């Protein structure tokens, strides 16, 4: 879908981290961190969802959708190349 595979890999990377951030930090029962000097310290669990949780969840869902479209397009491009090689060798 994207001309450069670096863009696709960046999309996969962003998707992965959006989902992890939502699951472990923004959702109810997620981790609350406090900076204690250089290192973060766990100070408890979330009692309710963060106000950013729905936004990050929607962003992650849209990113997953684009990842599936990208994978689908890559599959069709590979199949088209394979068929083209078979026709040339026929």
Long-range contacts (C-beta under 8 A, 24 or more apart in sequence): 1-66, 1-69, 1-70, 1-73, 1-74, 2-70, 8-70, 8-74, 11-63, 11-66, 11-67, 11-70, 12-67, 14-63, 15-60, 15-63, 15-64, 15-67, 18-56, 18-59, 18-60, 18-63, 19-60, 19-64, 21-56, 22-53, 22-56, 22-57, 22-60, 25-50, 26-50, 26-52, 26-53, 26-56, 27-53
